[in-house]
Amino acid sequence: MLADHSQGRGTPVDSYAAMINNRVVTAGEVLSMYQPIEQQLRDAYDGDELGKKLEEAYKNALNALIDKALILEEFTSEGGNLPDRAVEDYVNNIIHERFNNDRTAFFNALADERMTLEDWKAEMKDRLVVTLMRRREVNDRVVITPGQLRAVYDARIEKYRVPEQVKLRLILIHQGETDSDREAKRAQAVQIRERLKQGEDFAAIAKEVSEGAKASQGGDMGWLEPSSLRPELAQVALQLAPMQYSEVVEAGKEFYIVQVEARKNAALRPFEEVRATIEEELRQEESDRLYDAWTARLRKKFYVRVYEPPS
């Protein structure tokens, strides 16, 4: 899509949501940004929690559009002017990336969204202005020093500790519904363990008899932290040496036989291994801080009025 201009049924989309100097943000603009996440929230929440999440999403969309208008006002107040060539290059790049230079597909998309070419170009120009202004006021001002990276590593050291992990295979047998079923299933599990004692391959038996989701993979559960397992299984997994298997373990309504194929001891990831991740996190944190400070200054500099949202 070129832009999202969806409108809620019955919503007064032309009503004012906010005014920034003489720039108007309409309810329709807010809803077009808000609605893509609305259904996701309705699927995930209900009741009072849903109401809070919807209100938060609406406010976030409104604030994003107010920020955009403030940045455009700042550009105008500075006497800013983009060369026509820069705008055309930006527009052509978008057409190339989104439509592979297919002008017919591009104009069909404009028609579907009921946008004129002039309106779309004006919107793209605004986006370019916001991008360039944000680069100047935020991105280009972010400076992260090696000392900061090391300090954050030391301060957040627990974050970089890797807990002990075990590579497991499981044979799972459901207990059934009745006492007689349960005893029969227990006897089956004991018999399976006897086969293991005779030297049969754990993975092969798991493929044959396990009733777990990973039976077709020989019961292979991959690498897991013991804490992610049921307590009964975690206790067993922590006690087994590599390539050992357990007694029959009863947990919930299942019988298990556990094999530990390998284990990794708890370790601390070295600084150089996580340096790039820390730098990325710090850059994002500093970008957010600079952006918030910048837009806060703009809100003081320009007239901003927010209207009650549509019901």
The 8 nearest C-alpha neighbors of each residue, nearest first, counted from 0:
[[1, 2, 108, 3, 97, 112, 109, 111],
 [2, 0, 3, 108, 109, 112, 119, 97],
 [1, 3, 0, 4, 112, 119, 31, 122],
 [2, 4, 31, 5, 0, 1, 32, 112],
 [3, 5, 31, 2, 6, 112, 28, 27],
 [6, 4, 31, 3, 7, 30, 34, 27],
 [7, 5, 27, 31, 8, 4, 30, 12],
 [6, 8, 10, 9, 5, 30, 12, 27],
 [7, 9, 10, 6, 11, 12, 5, 27],
 [8, 10, 7, 11, 12, 6, 310, 309],
 [9, 11, 7, 8, 12, 309, 6, 27],
 [12, 10, 13, 14, 9, 26, 309, 27],
 [11, 13, 27, 26, 10, 14, 25, 6],
 [12, 14, 11, 25, 27, 26, 15, 28],
 [15, 13, 12, 11, 25, 26, 16, 27],
 [14, 16, 25, 17, 26, 24, 13, 306],
 [15, 17, 25, 26, 306, 24, 305, 308],
 [18, 16, 305, 24, 304, 306, 15, 23],
 [17, 19, 23, 304, 22, 303, 24, 20],
 [18, 20, 303, 22, 302, 21, 23, 304],
 [21, 19, 302, 22, 18, 301, 303, 72],
 [22, 20, 19, 23, 18, 302, 72, 303],
 [23, 21, 19, 20, 18, 24, 68, 72],
 [22, 24, 18, 17, 25, 19, 21, 15],
 [23, 25, 17, 16, 18, 15, 28, 22],
 [26, 24, 15, 16, 27, 28, 13, 14],
 [25, 27, 12, 16, 29, 28, 14, 15],
 [28, 26, 12, 30, 25, 29, 31, 6],
 [29, 27, 31, 25, 26, 30, 32, 24],
 [28, 30, 26, 32, 27, 31, 61, 60],
 [31, 29, 33, 27, 32, 28, 34, 26],
 [30, 32, 5, 4, 28, 29, 33, 3],
 [31, 33, 30, 29, 60, 34, 28, 35],
 [34, 32, 30, 31, 60, 57, 35, 29],
 [33, 35, 37, 36, 30, 31, 32, 38],
 [36, 34, 37, 33, 32, 38, 31, 39],
 [37, 35, 39, 34, 38, 33, 40, 56],
 [36, 38, 34, 40, 39, 35, 41, 33],
 [39, 37, 41, 40, 36, 42, 35, 34],
 [40, 38, 42, 36, 37, 41, 43, 35],
 [39, 41, 43, 37, 38, 42, 44, 36],
 [42, 40, 38, 39, 44, 43, 37, 45],
 [41, 43, 39, 40, 44, 38, 45, 37],
 [42, 44, 40, 41, 39, 45, 49, 38],
 [45, 43, 49, 41, 40, 42, 48, 46],
 [44, 46, 49, 48, 47, 41, 43, 50],
 [45, 47, 49, 48, 50, 44, 51, 41],
 [46, 48, 50, 49, 51, 45, 44, 52],
 [47, 49, 51, 50, 46, 45, 52, 44],
 [50, 48, 45, 44, 52, 47, 46, 51],
 [49, 51, 47, 53, 48, 52, 54, 46],
 [50, 52, 48, 54, 49, 53, 55, 47],
 [51, 53, 55, 49, 54, 50, 56, 48],
 [54, 52, 56, 50, 55, 51, 49, 57],
 [53, 55, 57, 51, 52, 56, 50, 58],
 [54, 56, 52, 58, 53, 57, 51, 59],
 [57, 55, 53, 59, 58, 54, 52, 60],
 [56, 58, 54, 60, 59, 55, 33, 61],
 [59, 57, 61, 55, 60, 56, 62, 54],
 [58, 60, 56, 62, 57, 61, 55, 63],
 [61, 59, 63, 57, 58, 62, 33, 29],
 [60, 62, 58, 64, 63, 59, 29, 57],
 [61, 63, 65, 59, 64, 60, 58, 66],
 [64, 62, 66, 60, 61, 65, 59, 67],
 [63, 65, 67, 61, 66, 62, 68, 60],
 [66, 64, 62, 68, 67, 63, 69, 61],
 [67, 65, 69, 63, 64, 68, 62, 70],
 [66, 68, 64, 70, 65, 69, 63, 71],
 [67, 69, 71, 65, 66, 70, 72, 64],
 [70, 68, 72, 66, 71, 67, 65, 73],
 [69, 71, 73, 67, 72, 68, 66, 74],
 [70, 72, 74, 68, 73, 69, 75, 67],
 [73, 71, 69, 75, 70, 74, 76, 68],
 [72, 74, 70, 76, 71, 75, 69, 77],
 [73, 75, 71, 79, 77, 72, 76, 70],
 [74, 76, 72, 78, 77, 73, 79, 71],
 [77, 75, 73, 78, 74, 72, 79, 71],
 [78, 76, 74, 79, 75, 73, 72, 80],
 [79, 77, 75, 76, 80, 74, 73, 72],
 [80, 78, 74, 77, 75, 81, 76, 73],
 [79, 81, 82, 78, 75, 74, 77, 83],
 [80, 82, 83, 85, 79, 86, 128, 84],
 [81, 83, 84, 85, 80, 86, 87, 79],
 [84, 82, 86, 85, 87, 81, 88, 80],
 [83, 85, 87, 82, 86, 88, 81, 89],
 [86, 84, 88, 82, 83, 87, 89, 81],
 [85, 87, 89, 83, 84, 88, 124, 90],
 [88, 86, 90, 84, 89, 85, 91, 83],
 [87, 89, 91, 85, 86, 90, 84, 92],
 [88, 90, 86, 92, 87, 91, 85, 93],
 [91, 89, 87, 93, 92, 88, 86, 94],
 [92, 90, 94, 88, 93, 89, 87, 95],
 [91, 93, 95, 89, 90, 94, 88, 96],
 [94, 92, 96, 90, 95, 91, 97, 89],
 [95, 93, 91, 98, 97, 92, 96, 100],
 [94, 96, 100, 99, 92, 93, 98, 97],
 [97, 95, 93, 94, 99, 98, 92, 100],
 [98, 96, 94, 95, 93, 99, 100, 0],
 [97, 99, 100, 94, 101, 95, 96, 105],
 [98, 100, 95, 101, 96, 97, 94, 102],
 [101, 99, 95, 98, 94, 102, 96, 97],
 [102, 100, 98, 99, 104, 103, 105, 94],
 [103, 101, 105, 104, 100, 106, 98, 94],
 [104, 102, 106, 105, 101, 107, 108, 100],
 [105, 103, 107, 102, 101, 106, 108, 98],
 [104, 106, 102, 108, 103, 107, 98, 101],
 [105, 107, 109, 103, 108, 104, 102, 110],
 [106, 108, 110, 104, 109, 105, 103, 111],
 [109, 107, 111, 105, 106, 110, 104, 112],
 [110, 108, 106, 114, 112, 107, 111, 113],
 [109, 111, 113, 107, 108, 112, 114, 106],
 [112, 110, 108, 109, 113, 107, 114, 106],
 [111, 113, 109, 110, 114, 108, 4, 2],
 [114, 112, 110, 111, 109, 115, 108, 4],
 [115, 113, 109, 112, 110, 118, 119, 116],
 [114, 116, 118, 117, 119, 109, 113, 110],
 [115, 117, 119, 118, 120, 114, 109, 106],
 [116, 118, 120, 115, 119, 121, 114, 122],
 [119, 117, 121, 115, 120, 116, 122, 114],
 [118, 120, 122, 116, 121, 117, 123, 115],
 [119, 121, 123, 117, 122, 118, 124, 116],
 [122, 120, 124, 118, 119, 123, 117, 125],
 [121, 123, 119, 125, 120, 124, 118, 126],
 [122, 124, 126, 120, 125, 121, 127, 119],
 [125, 123, 121, 127, 122, 126, 86, 120],
 [126, 124, 128, 122, 123, 127, 129, 121],
 [127, 125, 123, 129, 124, 128, 130, 122],
 [126, 128, 130, 124, 125, 129, 131, 123],
 [127, 129, 125, 131, 126, 130, 132, 124],
 [130, 128, 132, 126, 127, 131, 133, 125],
 [131, 129, 127, 133, 128, 132, 126, 134],
 [132, 130, 134, 128, 133, 129, 127, 135],
 [133, 131, 135, 129, 134, 130, 128, 136],
 [132, 134, 136, 130, 137, 135, 131, 129],
 [135, 133, 138, 131, 132, 137, 136, 139],
 [134, 136, 132, 133, 139, 137, 131, 138],
 [137, 135, 133, 134, 132, 140, 138, 139],
 [136, 138, 140, 133, 134, 139, 289, 135],
 [139, 137, 134, 140, 141, 135, 286, 136],
 [138, 140, 135, 137, 141, 134, 136, 142],
 [141, 139, 137, 138, 142, 136, 135, 289],
 [140, 142, 138, 139, 285, 286, 282, 137],
 [141, 143, 140, 144, 282, 139, 285, 138],
 [142, 144, 147, 141, 145, 282, 278, 281],
 [143, 145, 147, 146, 142, 148, 149, 278],
 [146, 144, 148, 147, 149, 143, 150, 278],
 [145, 147, 149, 144, 148, 150, 143, 151],
 [148, 146, 150, 144, 145, 149, 151, 143],
 [149, 147, 145, 151, 146, 150, 152, 278],
 [148, 150, 152, 146, 151, 147, 153, 145],
 [151, 149, 147, 153, 152, 148, 154, 146],
 [150, 152, 154, 148, 153, 149, 155, 147],
 [151, 153, 149, 155, 150, 154, 156, 148],
 [152, 154, 156, 150, 151, 155, 149, 157],
 [153, 155, 151, 152, 156, 150, 157, 149],
 [156, 154, 152, 157, 158, 153, 151, 159],
 [155, 157, 153, 158, 159, 152, 154, 160],
 [158, 156, 160, 159, 155, 154, 267, 153],
 [159, 157, 156, 155, 160, 161, 152, 267],
 [160, 158, 157, 156, 268, 267, 161, 155],
 [159, 161, 267, 157, 158, 266, 268, 162],
 [160, 162, 266, 265, 267, 159, 163, 268],
 [163, 161, 265, 160, 164, 266, 224, 264],
 [162, 164, 265, 264, 263, 224, 161, 165],
 [165, 163, 224, 263, 223, 262, 222, 162],
 [164, 166, 262, 222, 223, 261, 167, 263],
 [167, 165, 222, 261, 221, 260, 259, 262],
 [168, 166, 259, 220, 258, 260, 221, 165],
 [167, 169, 219, 218, 258, 220, 257, 259],
 [170, 168, 218, 257, 256, 171, 258, 167],
 [169, 171, 209, 256, 205, 255, 218, 257],
 [172, 170, 255, 209, 211, 210, 254, 169],
 [171, 173, 254, 210, 253, 209, 174, 255],
 [174, 172, 253, 175, 252, 254, 171, 210],
 [175, 173, 181, 253, 252, 184, 172, 180],
 [174, 176, 180, 181, 173, 177, 184, 252],
 [175, 177, 180, 174, 178, 181, 179, 252],
 [178, 176, 180, 179, 175, 181, 174, 182],
 [179, 177, 181, 180, 182, 176, 175, 183],
 [178, 180, 182, 181, 177, 183, 176, 175],
 [181, 179, 177, 183, 175, 178, 182, 184],
 [180, 182, 174, 178, 184, 179, 183, 175],
 [183, 181, 185, 179, 184, 180, 186, 178],
 [184, 182, 180, 186, 185, 181, 179, 187],
 [183, 185, 187, 181, 186, 182, 174, 180],
 [184, 186, 182, 188, 187, 183, 181, 189],
 [185, 187, 189, 183, 184, 188, 190, 182],
 [188, 186, 184, 190, 185, 189, 191, 183],
 [187, 189, 191, 185, 190, 186, 184, 192],
 [190, 188, 186, 192, 191, 187, 185, 193],
 [189, 191, 193, 187, 188, 192, 186, 194],
 [192, 190, 188, 194, 193, 189, 187, 195],
 [191, 193, 195, 189, 194, 190, 196, 188],
 [194, 192, 196, 190, 195, 191, 197, 189],
 [193, 195, 197, 191, 192, 196, 199, 190],
 [194, 196, 192, 199, 198, 197, 193, 191],
 [197, 195, 193, 198, 194, 192, 199, 191],
 [198, 196, 194, 195, 199, 193, 192, 200],
 [197, 199, 195, 196, 200, 194, 201, 193],
 [200, 198, 195, 194, 197, 201, 196, 204],
 [199, 201, 203, 202, 204, 198, 195, 205],
 [200, 202, 204, 203, 205, 199, 195, 217],
 [203, 201, 217, 205, 204, 200, 206, 218],
 [202, 204, 206, 200, 205, 201, 217, 207],
 [205, 203, 207, 201, 206, 202, 208, 200],
 [204, 206, 209, 217, 202, 207, 170, 203],
 [207, 205, 217, 214, 215, 203, 204, 208],
 [206, 208, 204, 205, 209, 203, 214, 217],
 [207, 209, 205, 206, 204, 210, 170, 214],
 [210, 208, 205, 170, 171, 214, 211, 172],
 [209, 211, 171, 172, 214, 208, 212, 173],
 [210, 212, 171, 214, 213, 209, 170, 218],
 [211, 213, 214, 210, 215, 218, 209, 216],
 [214, 212, 218, 216, 211, 215, 219, 217],
 [215, 213, 218, 206, 217, 216, 209, 211],
 [214, 216, 206, 217, 213, 218, 212, 205],
 [217, 215, 213, 214, 218, 219, 206, 202],
 [216, 218, 202, 206, 205, 214, 219, 215],
 [217, 219, 214, 213, 168, 169, 216, 205],
 [218, 220, 168, 217, 221, 216, 167, 213],
 [221, 219, 167, 168, 218, 222, 166, 213],
 [222, 220, 166, 219, 167, 223, 168, 165],
 [221, 223, 166, 165, 164, 220, 167, 224],
 [224, 222, 164, 165, 225, 166, 221, 227],
 [223, 225, 164, 226, 227, 163, 165, 162],
 [226, 224, 233, 227, 228, 223, 164, 236],
 [225, 227, 224, 228, 233, 230, 229, 223],
 [228, 226, 225, 224, 229, 223, 233, 230],
 [229, 227, 233, 226, 225, 232, 230, 224],
 [228, 230, 232, 231, 233, 227, 250, 226],
 [231, 229, 233, 232, 234, 228, 226, 225],
 [232, 230, 234, 229, 233, 250, 235, 248],
 [233, 231, 235, 229, 234, 230, 236, 228],
 [234, 232, 225, 230, 236, 228, 235, 231],
 [235, 233, 237, 232, 231, 236, 230, 238],
 [234, 236, 232, 238, 233, 237, 239, 231],
 [237, 235, 233, 238, 239, 234, 232, 259],
 [236, 238, 234, 235, 239, 233, 225, 165],
 [239, 237, 235, 236, 234, 240, 233, 245],
 [240, 238, 236, 243, 237, 259, 235, 241],
 [239, 241, 243, 242, 238, 259, 261, 260],
 [240, 242, 261, 260, 259, 243, 239, 262],
 [243, 241, 260, 259, 240, 258, 244, 261],
 [244, 242, 241, 240, 258, 239, 259, 245],
 [245, 243, 258, 257, 259, 242, 256, 239],
 [246, 244, 257, 256, 247, 258, 243, 235],
 [245, 247, 248, 256, 244, 192, 257, 189],
 [246, 248, 256, 255, 245, 254, 188, 189],
 [249, 247, 255, 254, 246, 256, 250, 231],
 [248, 250, 254, 253, 255, 247, 251, 252],
 [251, 249, 253, 252, 231, 254, 248, 255],
 [250, 252, 253, 249, 254, 174, 229, 231],
 [251, 253, 174, 250, 173, 254, 249, 175],
 [254, 252, 173, 174, 250, 251, 172, 249],
 [253, 255, 249, 172, 248, 171, 250, 173],
 [256, 254, 171, 248, 170, 247, 257, 249],
 [255, 257, 170, 247, 245, 169, 248, 246],
 [258, 256, 169, 245, 244, 168, 255, 259],
 [257, 259, 244, 168, 167, 243, 260, 242],
 [258, 260, 167, 241, 242, 261, 166, 243],
 [261, 259, 242, 241, 166, 167, 258, 262],
 [262, 260, 241, 166, 259, 165, 242, 263],
 [261, 263, 165, 164, 166, 264, 241, 260],
 [264, 262, 164, 163, 165, 265, 261, 162],
 [263, 265, 163, 266, 262, 164, 162, 161],
 [264, 266, 163, 162, 161, 263, 267, 160],
 [267, 265, 161, 160, 264, 268, 162, 163],
 [266, 268, 160, 161, 159, 269, 265, 156],
 [267, 269, 159, 160, 266, 272, 270, 161],
 [270, 268, 272, 271, 267, 273, 159, 274],
 [269, 271, 272, 273, 274, 268, 152, 149],
 [272, 270, 274, 273, 269, 275, 268, 149],
 [271, 273, 270, 269, 274, 268, 275, 276],
 [274, 272, 276, 270, 271, 275, 277, 269],
 [273, 275, 271, 277, 276, 270, 272, 278],
 [276, 274, 278, 277, 273, 279, 272, 271],
 [275, 277, 279, 273, 278, 274, 280, 272],
 [278, 276, 280, 274, 279, 275, 281, 273],
 [277, 279, 281, 275, 280, 276, 282, 274],
 [278, 280, 276, 282, 277, 281, 275, 283],
 [281, 279, 277, 283, 278, 282, 284, 276],
 [282, 280, 284, 278, 283, 279, 285, 277],
 [281, 283, 279, 285, 284, 280, 286, 278],
 [282, 284, 286, 280, 281, 285, 287, 279],
 [285, 283, 281, 287, 286, 282, 280, 288],
 [284, 286, 288, 282, 287, 283, 281, 289],
 [287, 285, 283, 289, 288, 284, 282, 137],
 [286, 288, 290, 284, 285, 289, 291, 283],
 [289, 287, 285, 291, 286, 290, 292, 284],
 [290, 288, 292, 286, 291, 287, 137, 293],
 [289, 291, 293, 287, 292, 288, 137, 286],
 [292, 290, 288, 294, 293, 289, 295, 287],
 [291, 293, 295, 289, 290, 294, 288, 296],
 [294, 292, 290, 296, 295, 291, 289, 297],
 [293, 295, 297, 296, 291, 292, 290, 298],
 [296, 294, 292, 298, 293, 297, 291, 299],
 [297, 295, 299, 293, 294, 298, 300, 292],
 [296, 298, 300, 294, 299, 295, 301, 69],
 [299, 297, 295, 296, 300, 301, 294, 303],
 [300, 298, 296, 297, 301, 295, 302, 303],
 [299, 301, 297, 298, 296, 302, 295, 73],
 [302, 300, 298, 299, 297, 303, 20, 19],
 [301, 303, 20, 19, 304, 300, 298, 299],
 [304, 302, 19, 18, 301, 20, 298, 305],
 [303, 305, 18, 17, 19, 306, 302, 16],
 [304, 306, 17, 16, 18, 303, 307, 15],
 [307, 305, 16, 17, 308, 15, 304, 18],
 [306, 308, 309, 305, 16, 15, 310, 17],
 [309, 307, 306, 310, 16, 26, 57, 15],
 [310, 308, 307, 10, 11, 26, 14, 16],
 [309, 308, 10, 307, 11, 9, 26, 54]]
